[in-house]
């Protein structure tokens, strides 16, 4: 572990400090330049905005700690993506972040949100970019089925991650509305964490398997 350098946000727990002391994480949060969707540039600056949104939107939420851990890790490994290969499966920054998180976090809900945090955007892009809203809804359906009771945490984090300068709010609003229209009766924020977590299964034409490989095609702009 390394000494923790100055950061544009405050670390609140021993676990957050342990994560921030890891050399890989420290390298990752110093990566980045202003780009489409991320005018703030450095990953640590984006994390600071997302953490501020957690306190803005969910200051007293019982899942606040989960949102903070997700924010701390979700984009911190974009620097490890091989840009010469497709940014999918094990070469997607969400998957890499999820693998890192597994060394510190045992909560499957947090791990799933970290790994799949771009997938709702990818579903929206099938309609917005490709004009294939039917395919977008099928992809959203597969994501919601995969998340199970984690859908509420996913929506909260998507809200915090997307309410930043340079991001189109339509993608979040589309997915939020899709979830509300198609929410199974078992999905509610009071369920036990991981109670309905599915095992290895097939949803639509997509495989949902944590080990190995990550299965969704990931297309989000880095």
ABEGO torsion letter per residue (X at the ends): XBBBBBBABBBABAAAAAAAABAAAAAAAABEBBBBGBAAGBAAAAAAAAAAAAAAAAAABAAAAAAAAAAAAAAAAAAABBAABBBBEAABAAAAAAAAAAAABABAAAAAAAAAAAAAAAAAAAAAAAGBAAAAAAAAAAAAAAAEAAAAAAAAAAAAAABBBGBBAAAAAAAAAAAAAABBAABBAABBBGAABBBBBBBEABBBBAOOBBABBBABBX
